[in-house]
Amino acid sequence: MRSGRRAGPALAGAYCVFAGVSEIWVGITGNWLGLLSKPLKPSFRTVLVGACYVAAGISVLSKRKTGLLLGIVFTLLEVVGRVHLVRIGTFPSTGPDVIKSVVGGGIALGIAAYLGTEWRKFAAVAA
């Protein structure tokens, strides 16, 4: 089992943890590093969406096939949660911050797709 085989998923998992903690921070404080043009109202729902991202990262970092599957599921839940936050008005649906939200959702979908492509590699290593 070479460590290089899992560098990509490990980086994806670490990013998910970082982005999830950042989203949790936004849920608690309404902003993170002043990146939003207009701070959001603190929201427990935003914290839950960020927690899904953290759970995805931790699952992937377990380096197990089950963890990879859970990572994909939690990442997709983060995207669904992000859409829900826009629909209920917690996240903005107009203005410059909506672009940041769409890009973040696109990154999450990209990570889920990438993790899906790693499925066979995890299966081969786990066997």
LOZAFI-287632 format. One record per residue: x, y negated, z of N, C-alpha, C, O in turn. Coordinates in steps of 0.1 Angstrom, whole numbers, padded with zeros to 4 digits, always signed. Atoms other than C-alpha are relative to their C-alpha. Layout:
XYZXYZXYZXYZ
...
//
This chain:
+0009+0012+0000+0000+0000+0000+0009-0012+0000+0015-0016+0010
-0008+0012+0001+0018-0031-0012-0008-0012+0005-0020-0014+0002
+0007+0012-0005+0010-0064+0005-0004-0010-0011-0013-0017-0009
+0003+0008+0011+0010-0082-0028-0014+0002-0006-0020-0007-0012
+0013-0003+0006-0022-0064-0039-0011-0007+0007-0021-0009+0001
+0011+0006-0007-0042-0082-0013+0002-0015+0003-0005-0021+0011
-0003+0014-0003-0027-0117-0014-0012-0008-0004-0015-0018+0003
+0011+0008+0005-0056-0131-0035-0012+0001+0010-0017-0010+0014
+0012+0000-0010-0084-0118-0012+0004-0006+0013-0005-0012+0020
-0004+0006-0012-0064-0129+0018-0001-0015-0001-0005-0022+0009
+0001+0015+0002-0061-0164+0004-0015-0004+0000-0019-0015+0005
+0014+0004+0001-0098-0164-0004-0007+0001+0013-0015-0008+0017
+0006-0001-0014-0107-0152+0031+0004-0012+0009-0004-0017+0016
-0005+0012-0008-0085-0179+0047-0007-0013-0005-0011-0021+0004
+0007+0012+0004-0101-0205+0025-0015+0000+0005-0020-0011+0010
+0014-0001-0005-0136-0193+0035-0001-0004+0015-0010-0011+0019
+0000+0004-0014-0127-0196+0072+0002-0015+0001-0005-0022+0009
-0003+0014+0000-0112-0231+0066-0013-0008-0004-0017-0018+0003
+0011+0008+0005-0142-0243+0046-0012+0002+0009-0020-0008+0011
+0011-0002-0009-0167-0227+0070+0002-0008+0013-0008-0014+0018
-0002+0008-0011-0151-0244+0100-0002-0015-0003-0008-0022+0005
+0003+0014+0004-0152-0277+0081-0015-0003-0001-0019-0013+0003
+0015+0002+0001-0189-0272+0074-0006+0000+0013-0016-0007+0016
+0005+0000-0014-0195-0264+0110+0002-0013+0006-0007-0019+0013
-0003+0013-0005-0178-0296+0119-0010-0011-0005-0014-0020+0002
+0009+0009+0006-0200-0315+0095-0014+0002+0007-0021-0008+0009
+0012-0003-0007-0230-0298+0111-0001-0006+0014-0012-0010+0019
-0001+0005-0013-0219-0310+0145+0001-0015+0000-0006-0022+0008
-0003+0014+0000-0206-0345+0137-0007-0008-0011-0008-0020-0009
+0006+0007+0011-0223-0354+0104+0010-0004-0011+0006-0008-0021
-0010+0003+0010-0190-0359+0086+0013+0007+0003+0015+0012+0014
-0013-0007-0002-0155-0344+0081+0010-0008-0007+0010-0009-0019
-0011+0008+0006-0124-0366+0076-0005-0011-0008+0002-0016-0017
+0006+0011+0007-0147-0393+0063-0002+0003-0015-0002-0007-0023
+0002-0004+0014-0152-0374+0030-0013-0004-0006-0015-0006-0018
+0013+0003+0004-0189-0381+0028-0002-0015-0001+0002-0022+0008
+0002+0014+0002-0200-0415+0015-0010-0005+0011-0009-0016+0015
+0010+0003-0010-0229-0414+0040+0000+0012+0010-0004+0023+0005
+0000-0011-0010-0226-0393+0072-0014+0006+0000-0024+0000-0001
+0013-0008-0001-0253-0366+0075-0004+0000+0015+0003-0002+0024
+0006-0002-0014-0276-0361+0105+0005+0013+0004+0004+0023-0003
-0005-0013-0006-0260-0334+0127-0012+0010-0001-0023+0007+0002
+0010-0010+0002-0279-0302+0120+0005+0014+0004+0016+0019+0000
-0002-0014-0004-0280-0267+0135+0001+0009-0012+0008+0018-0013
+0000-0007+0012-0288-0254+0101+0013+0000-0008+0017+0009-0014
-0013+0002+0007-0256-0268+0086+0010+0008+0007+0019+0014+0001
-0009-0008-0008-0237-0251+0114-0002+0015-0004+0008+0022-0005
+0003-0014+0004-0254-0218+0105+0006+0004-0014+0011+0014-0016
-0006-0002+0014-0244-0222+0068+0015+0001+0001+0021+0010-0006
-0015+0000-0002-0208-0229+0079+0004+0013+0006+0014+0019+0003
-0003-0013-0006-0209-0198+0101+0000+0011-0010+0007+0021-0008
+0000-0010+0011-0218-0177+0071+0013+0000-0007+0018+0011-0011
-0013+0001+0007-0187-0189+0054+0012+0005+0008+0020+0012+0003
-0011-0005-0009-0165-0182+0084-0001+0015+0001+0009+0022+0001
+0002-0015-0001-0181-0147+0087+0005+0006-0013+0011+0017-0013
-0005-0005+0013-0173-0142+0050+0015+0001+0000+0021+0012-0003
-0015+0000+0000-0136-0151+0055+0005+0010+0010+0015+0017+0006
-0005-0010-0010-0132-0130+0086-0002+0014-0005+0006+0023-0003
+0003-0014+0005-0149-0100+0069+0011+0003-0011+0016+0015-0011
-0010-0003+0010-0125-0103+0039+0014+0002+0006+0021+0011+0001
-0013-0001-0006-0095-0107+0061+0002+0013+0008+0013+0017+0011
-0001-0013-0006-0103-0073+0077+0007+0010-0009+0012+0020-0004
-0007-0008+0010-0088-0058+0045-0006+0014-0001+0001+0024-0004
+0008-0013+0002-0115-0031+0044-0010-0002-0011-0014-0013-0014
+0010+0001+0011-0139-0023+0016-0013-0005+0005-0020-0013-0001
+0012+0005-0006-0168-0029+0039+0001-0015+0003-0009-0022+0001
-0002+0015-0002-0153-0063+0048-0001-0008-0012-0007-0019-0012
+0001+0007+0013-0151-0072+0012-0014-0001-0004-0019-0012-0009
+0015+0001+0003-0188-0063+0007-0006-0011+0009-0014-0019+0004
+0005+0010-0009-0197-0083+0037+0004-0014-0003-0004-0024-0003
-0004+0013+0005-0176-0112+0025-0007-0005-0012-0011-0017-0012
+0008+0004+0012-0194-0113-0008-0014-0004+0005-0019-0014+0000
+0014+0002-0005-0228-0111+0010+0000-0014+0007-0009-0022+0005
+0000+0013-0008-0219-0139+0035+0003-0012-0009-0003-0023-0007
-0003+0011+0009-0205-0161+0007-0012-0004-0008-0015-0015-0010
+0013+0002+0007-0237-0157-0013-0010-0006+0009-0018-0015+0005
+0009+0006-0009-0257-0165+0018+0004-0015+0003-0005-0023+0005
-0005+0014-0002-0236-0197+0022-0006-0008-0012-0010-0019-0009
+0005+0007+0011-0246-0207-0013-0016-0002+0001-0021-0013-0001
+0014+0001-0001-0283-0199-0007-0003-0010+0011-0013-0018+0010
+0002+0009-0011-0281-0218+0026+0003-0015-0004-0004-0024+0000
-0003+0013+0006-0265-0248+0008-0012-0005-0008-0016-0017-0007
+0012+0004+0008-0294-0249-0016-0012-0003+0009-0019-0013+0007
+0011+0003-0010-0319-0247+0013+0002-0013+0007-0007-0020+0008
-0002+0013-0007-0302-0276+0030-0003-0012-0009-0008-0022-0004
+0003+0011+0009-0306-0297-0001-0016-0001-0001-0021-0012-0002
+0015+0000+0002-0343-0286-0005-0007-0006+0012-0017-0013+0010
+0007+0006-0012-0352-0296+0031+0005-0014+0004+0000-0020+0013
-0004+0014-0002-0333-0329+0029+0011-0002+0009+0015-0013+0013
-0011+0001-0009-0304-0321+0052+0012-0005-0008+0020-0013-0003
-0011+0004+0009-0279-0324+0024-0006-0010-0011-0018-0008-0014
+0006+0009+0010-0283-0353-0002-0003+0007-0013+0005+0016-0017
+0003-0005+0013-0299-0345-0035+0003-0010-0011+0001-0007-0023
-0004+0011+0010-0287-0377-0052+0012-0007+0006+0016-0005+0017
-0012+0008-0004-0256-0399-0051+0013+0008-0001+0013+0019-0006
-0013-0006+0002-0219-0391-0050+0002+0012+0008+0010+0021+0005
-0002-0012-0008-0222-0366-0022-0006+0013-0005-0002+0024-0002
+0006-0012+0006-0244-0343-0042+0011+0007-0009+0010+0020-0010
-0011-0006+0009-0214-0337-0066+0009+0008+0009+0013+0019+0005
-0009-0008-0009-0193-0326-0036-0007+0013+0004+0000+0023+0005
+0007-0012-0004-0220-0302-0026-0001+0010-0011+0001+0022-0009
+0001-0009+0012-0224-0288-0061+0014+0007-0002+0015+0019-0005
-0013-0005+0002-0186-0284-0064+0003+0011+0011+0009+0022+0008
-0002-0010-0011-0185-0266-0030-0007+0012-0002-0002+0023+0000
+0007-0012+0003-0212-0243-0040+0006+0008-0012+0006+0020-0012
-0007-0006+0011-0194-0236-0073+0012+0008+0004+0015+0019+0000
-0011-0007-0005-0163-0227-0054-0004+0012+0007+0003+0023+0006
+0005-0012-0007-0182-0204-0032-0005+0011-0009-0002+0023-0007
+0004-0010+0010-0198-0187-0062+0012+0006-0007+0013+0018-0010
-0013-0005+0006-0163-0184-0077+0007+0010+0009+0012+0020+0004
-0006-0009-0009-0150-0168-0046-0007+0013+0000-0001+0024+0000
+0008-0012+0000-0179-0143-0045+0003+0008-0013+0005+0020-0012
-0003-0007+0013-0172-0134-0082+0014+0006+0001+0015+0017-0003
-0014-0005-0001-0135-0131-0076+0001+0012+0010+0007+0023+0006
+0000-0011-0009-0141-0108-0046-0007+0012-0006-0002+0023-0004
+0006-0011+0007-0164-0087-0067+0010+0007-0010+0009+0019-0012
-0010-0006+0009-0136-0082-0092+0011+0008+0007+0018+0016+0001
-0010-0007-0008-0114-0070-0064-0005+0014+0006+0002+0021+0012
+0006-0012-0006-0138-0042-0055+0007+0013-0003+0010+0021+0006
-0006-0013+0003-0121-0014-0074+0014+0001+0006+0019+0012+0010
-0013+0000-0006-0087-0024-0060-0001+0004+0015+0007+0012+0020
+0003-0004-0014-0101-0021-0025-0003+0014+0001+0001+0021+0010
+0004-0014+0000-0117+0012-0033+0012+0009-0002+0013+0020+0004
-0012-0009+0003-0084+0026-0047+0009+0000+0012+0015+0011+0015
-0009+0000-0012-0065+0015-0016-0006+0007+0011+0001+0014+0019
+0007-0006-0011-0091+0027+0008-0001+0015-0001-0003+0022+0009
+0001-0014+0002-0092+0062-0008+0012+0008+0005+0013+0020+0004
//
